[in-house]
């Protein structure tokens, strides 16, 4: 049965963070919690990614996972493609994760047939962000 993953013990792998995509200098456009999937909105702020928010074919905009919680206007760091993070528990290595229809969450199945995976499970607890 498909389900959203619950963020548990979120933390980045510092080695992969050195070579992976890490973005600073952006600001929250709404309240965000650590590990949530985000996208860069047209107003230049970070907002929770949702699978059905944009075209083409409902493919979600996705920049990465926010490092720490923030309220609107606060600075944020985002970890993107190439970064390994401790994300959840009970994941199956090799399983793909997609942006969910629940704002900010990752899901263990496609929401729309054209969806592109956002991450892959490397272990029961760790994922590698593989998009954008």
N, C-alpha and C positions, 0 to 999 in steps of 0.2 A: 504494500500500500504506500503510495506516494505521500511525502510529508515534508514540512519545513524542518530545517535543522535548528536546534536550539544552541545558541552561542554559549560555550562553556569554557572558561579559562582562556579567553582570547589573548594571544600574544604572538608577535612576529618572530620569525627566526632571523636573528641579527646578521647571519652570514648571507642569506639570500636577500635581505633588505639592502645590502651593499651593492649588489649587482642588479636586483630587480627594480621595477618602477616604484619610486617613492616620491610623492608629490606633497610639497608644503606650500604655504602661502595662500591657501584657499580658506574660505569661511563658510560656516554652516548657514544654510538658508532656512533651517528648521531644527528642532531638537533631534539630535542623533545620539545613539549609544554605540559603545565600542563594538567593532566587528560588523556593523551594518553595511550592506551593499549600498553604494551611493553612485550618483551620476552628477555631472556638471550641468546645471540648469542654464537656460539662456540668460538669466540675470547674473551669472558668474558665481553663484553659490552652490554648495553641495546639498543635494536632497536625496532622500531615500529612493533607491531604484525599485521599480515595479515592472513586472514582465509585460504588462499590457499598455504601457504609457506612451509608446511611440511606434512609428512605422520604421522600416518596412515590415509588414506582416507581423506586427506585435513584437518584433525583436527589441528587447529592452536595451536602453542606454545603460552602460555600466562602466564606471571608471575604476572601481576597486572597493576595498574595505576600509572604513574609517578606523584609525588607530585608537581614538579615545572619544568619550562622550563630549558633546558640546551643545550649547543652545544657539539659536540664531544670532549671527554676528561674531561668534567666537572662532578663532583660527583652528584649523584641522590639518592632520596629516593623513594621507591616503596611501595605502599599499596596493599596488596594482600588479600587472603581469610580471611573472617571474618570482614573486615573493611567496615564501612558504610561511604559513601561520598555523598556530594551534587554534582550532575553530570549534570543534564539537566533540562528541563521543559516539561510539558505536557505528562509525562510518565504515564502508567497505572499500579497501584499497582498489584504486582503478575506477571507482564510480564517479560519474560526472555530476556536477552541481550546476543548476541554472538559477537565474534571478527568478524569484517567486512572484506570484500575484499579491502576496502580502508584502507591503512596503518594507524594504530594507533586509528582507530575508533571502536565504538561499534554499533551493528546493531540490529534491532528489529525482525530479522528472521534468520534462519539457512542459511548459504551460501551453505554448502554441507550437505547431509543427515546424515553424521556421526558426525557433529559438536556437541560439548558439550557446554552448556551455560557458560558464564564467570561471569554473574551477574544477579541479580533479582531486579526489581524496588520495593522499599518499599513504595514509595509515588510518587506524581507527579514530585518530584525533586530529591529524594534520591535513591541510589542503595546500595546493599550489594554485595560485591565481593564473589562469591561462588566457584571459581576455582583459582588456581590449587588444 
